[in-house]
Amino acid sequence: MRRVLVLTHTGRQDAVDAARQLVALLDAAGIEPVLLDDEAADIPDCTGVRRVQPGNLDGLELVVVVGGDGTVLRGAELVHGTGVPLLGVNLGRVGFLAEIERDALESTVTHVAARDYGVEERLTLQVDIVEGGVVRATSWALNDVSVEKGARERVLELVTEVDGRPVSTYGCDGVVMATPTGSTAYAFSAGGPVVWPGVEALLMVPISAHALFARPLVVSPDSVMAVEVLERNQTDGVVWCDGRRAVQVRPGARIEVRRGPEPVRLAHISTGPFTDRLVAKFGLAVGGWRGPDDGAPQGVAGAGHSSTRRPAPPRGIG
């Protein structure tokens, strides 16, 4: 029996309704739906559905996450280290991690039933917090690790480092170290670049830094990024992993971030390019786009030549 876990944001009625529909659709398709034990009671008409504990995901083919990107990150916590892929149904606002839209549930289950979906591995981060030469805490992230000030009224003074060499010292609200997956999340809002998921790289993006040189950095996926919280800080800082797991750090602490040993696997049904998703999610203006001429090398503009205009990228995703 194929088993698929339905993970949902039970605090939202639309998510609960979508999860209820998914359970029924999976069952009708001959796939056994599974729910987390602490969520099942909040989803109507699911009393007979198999329940599992978060630490027992053996035998699952897939986890379908219903909610926004925050719920997908909760799903990533659940499957990290298991190899079980995540497929996100977007009920949030932008939703780069959650690929499927709410109105595509039936077609999504049809694809899953036919095993007509792909799986890609997304790079993760490992973070080590070192104090007094001893690793005091270790965690991981799919999107980003941020080092932030602990007191609103003060700046955080720190030194950034890449591959064992110092880069810059400044006072700031913090620093975000992100994966390409996280480039459209916190790092993006802090002024970082959008990095296509197929690019293997790490990002370091300052947050409101008081410095002449405070530009985002894109480094090798094998680089080690570090932030040292200067001793002269009068308050502690906070390290956040995916905005979900927090560790308080004292002045003098060192935060080292590198590529994580275990990726997170994301399932996808749409085969469209990331460029189209970016345009659709942000509603970017693409009016007047002509595209390459027929017969011209892909990616070469055809200005000055007559050709049939190509349609603009699709506005919907899923």
Protein Blocks (a to p, Z undefined) as FASTA:
>chain_A
ZZddddddfkbmklmmmmmmmmmmmmmnopacdddfklmmmpghilmpccddfklmghia
bdcdeddfklmmmmmmmmgonlpacddddfbfnommlmbdfklmmmmmmmmmnopacddd
dddddddddeehiafbdcddfkbccdddfbfkbccdddddeehiafbdcddfbdcdddfk
lmmmmmmmnopacddfklgcdddddehiacfblcdcdddfkbccdddddfklcbdcddde
hhlaccdddehiacdddddfbdcddddfblcdfklmmmmmnopafehiabjaehiaehia
cehiacdddddddfbeZZ
